[in-house]
């Protein structure tokens, strides 16, 4: 399954150090450039 993610699930999972959950659920995770830019700031 492919998922396109916004910042909420990424930042929330990172906050509890469980970003690995996304990799376990989805084969491919697409992070749009705007989301990447927002998280990089």
PDB file of N, H, CA, C and O in Angstrom:
ATOM      1  N   UNK A   1       0.845  -1.176   0.000  1.00  0.00           N
ATOM      2  CA  UNK A   1       0.000   0.000   0.000  1.00  0.00           C
ATOM      3  C   UNK A   1       0.892   1.242   0.000  1.00  0.00           C
ATOM      4  O   UNK A   1       1.948   1.271   0.632  1.00  0.00           O
ATOM      5  N   UNK A   2       0.446   2.248  -0.713  1.00  0.00           N
ATOM      6  H   UNK A   2      -0.411   2.224  -1.227  1.00  0.00           H
ATOM      7  CA  UNK A   2       1.151   3.529  -0.787  1.00  0.00           C
ATOM      8  C   UNK A   2       0.344   4.561  -0.015  1.00  0.00           C
ATOM      9  O   UNK A   2      -0.884   4.590  -0.096  1.00  0.00           O
ATOM     10  N   UNK A   3       1.039   5.404   0.730  1.00  0.00           N
ATOM     11  H   UNK A   3       2.036   5.380   0.796  1.00  0.00           H
ATOM     12  CA  UNK A   3       0.366   6.459   1.478  1.00  0.00           C
ATOM     13  C   UNK A   3       1.095   7.777   1.226  1.00  0.00           C
ATOM     14  O   UNK A   3       2.320   7.819   1.119  1.00  0.00           O
ATOM     15  N   UNK A   4       0.312   8.849   1.134  1.00  0.00           N
ATOM     16  H   UNK A   4      -0.684   8.815   1.220  1.00  0.00           H
ATOM     17  CA  UNK A   4       0.872  10.198   1.059  1.00  0.00           C
ATOM     18  C   UNK A   4       0.619  10.828   2.418  1.00  0.00           C
ATOM     19  O   UNK A   4      -0.521  10.914   2.873  1.00  0.00           O
ATOM     20  N   UNK A   5       1.689  11.264   3.057  1.00  0.00           N
ATOM     21  H   UNK A   5       2.615  11.194   2.687  1.00  0.00           H
ATOM     22  CA  UNK A   5       1.565  11.736   4.438  1.00  0.00           C
ATOM     23  C   UNK A   5       1.653  13.251   4.551  1.00  0.00           C
ATOM     24  O   UNK A   5       2.376  13.913   3.805  1.00  0.00           O
ATOM     25  N   UNK A   6       0.896  13.777   5.503  1.00  0.00           N
ATOM     26  H   UNK A   6       0.309  13.240   6.109  1.00  0.00           H
ATOM     27  CA  UNK A   6       1.069  15.176   5.882  1.00  0.00           C
ATOM     28  C   UNK A   6       1.942  15.202   7.135  1.00  0.00           C
ATOM     29  O   UNK A   6       2.465  14.164   7.539  1.00  0.00           O
ATOM     30  N   UNK A   7       2.104  16.349   7.743  1.00  0.00           N
ATOM     31  H   UNK A   7       1.678  17.192   7.415  1.00  0.00           H
ATOM     32  CA  UNK A   7       3.043  16.452   8.866  1.00  0.00           C
ATOM     33  C   UNK A   7       2.546  15.807  10.160  1.00  0.00           C
ATOM     34  O   UNK A   7       3.359  15.336  10.955  1.00  0.00           O
ATOM     35  N   UNK A   8       1.254  15.774  10.387  1.00  0.00           N
ATOM     36  H   UNK A   8       0.594  16.157   9.741  1.00  0.00           H
ATOM     37  CA  UNK A   8       0.725  15.301  11.678  1.00  0.00           C
ATOM     38  C   UNK A   8       1.175  13.894  12.061  1.00  0.00           C
ATOM     39  O   UNK A   8       1.735  13.718  13.143  1.00  0.00           O
ATOM     40  N   UNK A   9       0.952  12.881  11.214  1.00  0.00           N
ATOM     41  H   UNK A   9       0.498  13.024  10.335  1.00  0.00           H
ATOM     42  CA  UNK A   9       1.370  11.550  11.656  1.00  0.00           C
ATOM     43  C   UNK A   9       2.880  11.430  11.824  1.00  0.00           C
ATOM     44  O   UNK A   9       3.352  10.723  12.714  1.00  0.00           O
ATOM     45  N   UNK A  10       3.624  12.106  10.990  1.00  0.00           N
ATOM     46  H   UNK A  10       3.241  12.680  10.267  1.00  0.00           H
ATOM     47  CA  UNK A  10       5.085  12.021  11.074  1.00  0.00           C
ATOM     48  C   UNK A  10       5.585  12.671  12.356  1.00  0.00           C
ATOM     49  O   UNK A  10       6.375  12.071  13.085  1.00  0.00           O
ATOM     50  N   UNK A  11       5.138  13.885  12.637  1.00  0.00           N
ATOM     51  H   UNK A  11       4.497  14.372  12.045  1.00  0.00           H
ATOM     52  CA  UNK A  11       5.627  14.574  13.835  1.00  0.00           C
ATOM     53  C   UNK A  11       5.132  13.906  15.118  1.00  0.00           C
ATOM     54  O   UNK A  11       5.864  13.843  16.106  1.00  0.00           O
ATOM     55  N   UNK A  12       3.897  13.410  15.108  1.00  0.00           N
ATOM     56  H   UNK A  12       3.303  13.461  14.306  1.00  0.00           H
ATOM     57  CA  UNK A  12       3.372  12.744  16.303  1.00  0.00           C
ATOM     58  C   UNK A  12       4.101  11.437  16.584  1.00  0.00           C
ATOM     59  O   UNK A  12       4.425  11.145  17.735  1.00  0.00           O
ATOM     60  N   UNK A  13       4.362  10.651  15.551  1.00  0.00           N
ATOM     61  H   UNK A  13       4.099  10.888  14.615  1.00  0.00           H
ATOM     62  CA  UNK A  13       5.100   9.405  15.755  1.00  0.00           C
ATOM     63  C   UNK A  13       6.555   9.676  16.121  1.00  0.00           C
ATOM     64  O   UNK A  13       7.136   8.951  16.930  1.00  0.00           O
ATOM     65  N   UNK A  14       7.137  10.693  15.544  1.00  0.00           N
ATOM     66  H   UNK A  14       6.666  11.282  14.887  1.00  0.00           H
ATOM     67  CA  UNK A  14       8.518  11.046  15.891  1.00  0.00           C
ATOM     68  C   UNK A  14       8.607  11.496  17.346  1.00  0.00           C
ATOM     69  O   UNK A  14       9.600  11.221  18.019  1.00  0.00           O
ATOM     70  N   UNK A  15       7.589  12.176  17.830  1.00  0.00           N
ATOM     71  H   UNK A  15       6.782  12.399  17.283  1.00  0.00           H
ATOM     72  CA  UNK A  15       7.588  12.662  19.211  1.00  0.00           C
ATOM     73  C   UNK A  15       7.633  11.518  20.222  1.00  0.00           C
ATOM     74  O   UNK A  15       8.190  11.661  21.310  1.00  0.00           O
ATOM     75  N   UNK A  16       7.044  10.386  19.852  1.00  0.00           N
ATOM     76  H   UNK A  16       6.591  10.270  18.968  1.00  0.00           H
ATOM     77  CA  UNK A  16       7.073   9.229  20.752  1.00  0.00           C
ATOM     78  C   UNK A  16       8.095   8.185  20.286  1.00  0.00           C
ATOM     79  O   UNK A  16       8.094   7.044  20.749  1.00  0.00           O
ATOM     80  N   UNK A  17       8.951   8.595  19.377  1.00  0.00           N
ATOM     81  H   UNK A  17       8.952   9.522  19.002  1.00  0.00           H
ATOM     82  CA  UNK A  17      10.025   7.754  18.841  1.00  0.00           C
ATOM     83  C   UNK A  17       9.503   6.443  18.256  1.00  0.00           C
ATOM     84  O   UNK A  17      10.059   5.373  18.504  1.00  0.00           O
ATOM     85  N   UNK A  18       8.415   6.545  17.468  1.00  0.00           N
ATOM     86  H   UNK A  18       7.963   7.414  17.266  1.00  0.00           H
ATOM     87  CA  UNK A  18       7.832   5.360  16.837  1.00  0.00           C
ATOM     88  C   UNK A  18       7.557   5.590  15.353  1.00  0.00           C
ATOM     89  O   UNK A  18       6.577   5.075  14.815  1.00  0.00           O
ATOM     90  N   UNK A  19       8.409   6.351  14.698  1.00  0.00           N
ATOM     91  H   UNK A  19       9.206   6.769  15.134  1.00  0.00           H
ATOM     92  CA  UNK A  19       8.259   6.598  13.263  1.00  0.00           C
ATOM     93  C   UNK A  19       8.312   5.285  12.479  1.00  0.00           C
ATOM     94  O   UNK A  19       7.822   5.207  11.353  1.00  0.00           O
ATOM     95  N   UNK A  20       8.905   4.265  13.077  1.00  0.00           N
ATOM     96  H   UNK A  20       9.304   4.328  13.992  1.00  0.00           H
ATOM     97  CA  UNK A  20       9.012   2.953  12.441  1.00  0.00           C
ATOM     98  C   UNK A  20       7.648   2.322  12.160  1.00  0.00           C
ATOM     99  O   UNK A  20       7.534   1.444  11.305  1.00  0.00           O
ATOM    100  N   UNK A  21       6.622   2.762  12.871  1.00  0.00           N
ATOM    101  H   UNK A  21       6.714   3.476  13.566  1.00  0.00           H
ATOM    102  CA  UNK A  21       5.281   2.214  12.658  1.00  0.00           C
ATOM    103  C   UNK A  21       4.827   2.444  11.220  1.00  0.00           C
ATOM    104  O   UNK A  21       4.206   1.567  10.620  1.00  0.00           O
ATOM    105  N   UNK A  22       5.130   3.606  10.668  1.00  0.00           N
ATOM    106  H   UNK A  22       5.635   4.318  11.156  1.00  0.00           H
ATOM    107  CA  UNK A  22       4.742   3.876   9.282  1.00  0.00           C
ATOM    108  C   UNK A  22       5.367   2.865   8.329  1.00  0.00           C
ATOM    109  O   UNK A  22       4.707   2.392   7.404  1.00  0.00           O
ATOM    110  N   UNK A  23       6.630   2.534   8.549  1.00  0.00           N
ATOM    111  H   UNK A  23       7.167   2.919   9.300  1.00  0.00           H
ATOM    112  CA  UNK A  23       7.315   1.577   7.681  1.00  0.00           C
ATOM    113  C   UNK A  23       6.733   0.173   7.815  1.00  0.00           C
ATOM    114  O   UNK A  23       6.760  -0.602   6.859  1.00  0.00           O
ATOM    115  N   UNK A  24       6.216  -0.156   8.977  1.00  0.00           N
ATOM    116  H   UNK A  24       6.194   0.473   9.753  1.00  0.00           H
ATOM    117  CA  UNK A  24       5.626  -1.478   9.189  1.00  0.00           C
ATOM    118  C   UNK A  24       4.253  -1.602   8.535  1.00  0.00           C
ATOM    119  O   UNK A  24       3.856  -2.690   8.118  1.00  0.00           O
ATOM    120  N   UNK A  25       3.534  -0.491   8.446  1.00  0.00           N
ATOM    121  H   UNK A  25       3.857   0.392   8.785  1.00  0.00           H
ATOM    122  CA  UNK A  25       2.177  -0.515   7.898  1.00  0.00           C
ATOM    123  C   UNK A  25       2.168  -0.356   6.380  1.00  0.00           C
ATOM    124  O   UNK A  25       1.393  -1.019   5.691  1.00  0.00           O
ATOM    125  N   UNK A  26       3.031   0.529   5.853  1.00  0.00           N
ATOM    126  H   UNK A  26       3.660   1.068   6.413  1.00  0.00           H
ATOM    127  CA  UNK A  26       2.980   0.890   4.441  1.00  0.00           C
ATOM    128  C   UNK A  26       4.251   0.483   3.712  1.00  0.00           C
ATOM    129  O   UNK A  26       5.353   0.580   4.252  1.00  0.00           O
ATOM    130  N   UNK A  27       4.079   0.024   2.468  1.00  0.00           N
ATOM    131  H   UNK A  27       3.184  -0.054   2.029  1.00  0.00           H
ATOM    132  CA  UNK A  27       5.225  -0.332   1.628  1.00  0.00           C
ATOM    133  C   UNK A  27       5.968   0.910   1.158  1.00  0.00           C
ATOM    134  O   UNK A  27       7.199   0.948   1.151  1.00  0.00           O
ATOM    135  N   UNK A  28       5.205   1.923   0.768  1.00  0.00           N
ATOM    136  H   UNK A  28       4.206   1.892   0.774  1.00  0.00           H
ATOM    137  CA  UNK A  28       5.783   3.158   0.239  1.00  0.00           C
ATOM    138  C   UNK A  28       5.140   4.347   0.933  1.00  0.00           C
ATOM    139  O   UNK A  28       3.916   4.431   1.038  1.00  0.00           O
ATOM    140  N   UNK A  29       5.969   5.258   1.401  1.00  0.00           N
ATOM    141  H   UNK A  29       6.963   5.190   1.315  1.00  0.00           H
ATOM    142  CA  UNK A  29       5.483   6.477   2.052  1.00  0.00           C
ATOM    143  C   UNK A  29       5.960   7.657   1.223  1.00  0.00           C
ATOM    144  O   UNK A  29       7.162   7.839   1.029  1.00  0.00           O
ATOM    145  N   UNK A  30       5.033   8.450   0.738  1.00  0.00           N
ATOM    146  H   UNK A  30       4.056   8.302   0.896  1.00  0.00           H
ATOM    147  CA  UNK A  30       5.363   9.624  -0.065  1.00  0.00           C
ATOM    148  C   UNK A  30       5.172  10.859   0.801  1.00  0.00           C
ATOM    149  O   UNK A  30       4.096  11.094   1.352  1.00  0.00           O
ATOM    150  N   UNK A  31       6.228  11.636   0.906  1.00  0.00           N
ATOM    151  H   UNK A  31       7.101  11.445   0.457  1.00  0.00           H
ATOM    152  CA  UNK A  31       6.171  12.883   1.661  1.00  0.00           C
ATOM    153  C   UNK A  31       6.298  14.026   0.660  1.00  0.00           C
ATOM    154  O   UNK A  31       7.370  14.226   0.090  1.00  0.00           O
ATOM    155  N   UNK A  32       5.223  14.778   0.436  1.00  0.00           N
ATOM    156  H   UNK A  32       4.352  14.616   0.899  1.00  0.00           H
ATOM    157  CA  UNK A  32       5.277  15.886  -0.514  1.00  0.00           C
ATOM    158  C   UNK A  32       6.334  16.915  -0.114  1.00  0.00           C
ATOM    159  O   UNK A  32       6.663  17.051   1.065  1.00  0.00           O
ATOM    160  N   UNK A  33       6.856  17.627  -1.089  1.00  0.00           N
ATOM    161  H   UNK A  33       6.588  17.516  -2.047  1.00  0.00           H
ATOM    162  CA  UNK A  33       7.907  18.614  -0.845  1.00  0.00           C
ATOM    163  C   UNK A  33       7.477  19.655   0.182  1.00  0.00           C
ATOM    164  O   UNK A  33       8.281  20.058   1.023  1.00  0.00           O
ATOM    165  N   UNK A  34       6.227  20.093   0.128  1.00  0.00           N
ATOM    166  H   UNK A  34       5.573  19.766  -0.554  1.00  0.00           H
ATOM    167  CA  UNK A  34       5.745  21.096   1.085  1.00  0.00           C
ATOM    168  C   UNK A  34       5.788  20.557   2.516  1.00  0.00           C
ATOM    169  O   UNK A  34       6.109  21.296   3.447  1.00  0.00           O
ATOM    170  N   UNK A  35       5.472  19.292   2.694  1.00  0.00           N
ATOM    171  H   UNK A  35       5.211  18.691   1.938  1.00  0.00           H
ATOM    172  CA  UNK A  35       5.532  18.668   4.022  1.00  0.00           C
ATOM    173  C   UNK A  35       6.982  18.574   4.477  1.00  0.00           C
ATOM    174  O   UNK A  35       7.299  18.892   5.623  1.00  0.00           O
ATOM    175  N   UNK A  36       7.850  18.144   3.593  1.00  0.00           N
ATOM    176  H   UNK A  36       7.592  17.886   2.661  1.00  0.00           H
ATOM    177  CA  UNK A  36       9.279  18.064   3.915  1.00  0.00           C
ATOM    178  C   UNK A  36       9.818  19.428   4.327  1.00  0.00           C
ATOM    179  O   UNK A  36      10.532  19.555   5.322  1.00  0.00           O
ATOM    180  N   UNK A  37       9.462  20.445   3.545  1.00  0.00           N
ATOM    181  H   UNK A  37       8.882  20.342   2.738  1.00  0.00           H
ATOM    182  CA  UNK A  37       9.923  21.804   3.845  1.00  0.00           C
ATOM    183  C   UNK A  37       9.423  22.276   5.210  1.00  0.00           C
ATOM    184  O   UNK A  37      10.174  22.886   5.972  1.00  0.00           O
ATOM    185  N   UNK A  38       8.156  21.992   5.518  1.00  0.00           N
ATOM    186  H   UNK A  38       7.546  21.496   4.900  1.00  0.00           H
ATOM    187  CA  UNK A  38       7.586  22.405   6.805  1.00  0.00           C
ATOM    188  C   UNK A  38       8.292  21.706   7.967  1.00  0.00           C
ATOM    189  O   UNK A  38       8.538  22.318   9.007  1.00  0.00           O
ATOM    190  N   UNK A  39       8.611  20.451   7.794  1.00  0.00           N
ATOM    191  H   UNK A  39       8.411  19.954   6.950  1.00  0.00           H
ATOM    192  CA  UNK A  39       9.267  19.700   8.862  1.00  0.00           C
ATOM    193  C   UNK A  39      10.740  20.060   9.002  1.00  0.00           C
ATOM    194  O   UNK A  39      11.328  19.862  10.066  1.00  0.00           O
ATOM    195  N   UNK A  40      11.329  20.576   7.959  1.00  0.00           N
ATOM    196  H   UNK A  40      10.852  20.737   7.095  1.00  0.00           H
ATOM    197  CA  UNK A  40      12.749  20.929   7.976  1.00  0.00           C
ATOM    198  C   UNK A  40      13.007  22.259   8.669  1.00  0.00           C
ATOM    199  O   UNK A  40      14.134  22.541   9.075  1.00  0.00           O
ATOM    200  N   UNK A  41      11.984  23.064   8.804  1.00  0.00           N
ATOM    201  H   UNK A  41      11.068  22.835   8.474  1.00  0.00           H
ATOM    202  CA  UNK A  41      12.158  24.392   9.418  1.00  0.00           C
ATOM    203  C   UNK A  41      12.084  24.348  10.902  1.00  0.00           C
ATOM    204  O   UNK A  41      12.212  25.382  11.558  1.00  0.00           O
TER     205      UNK A  41
END
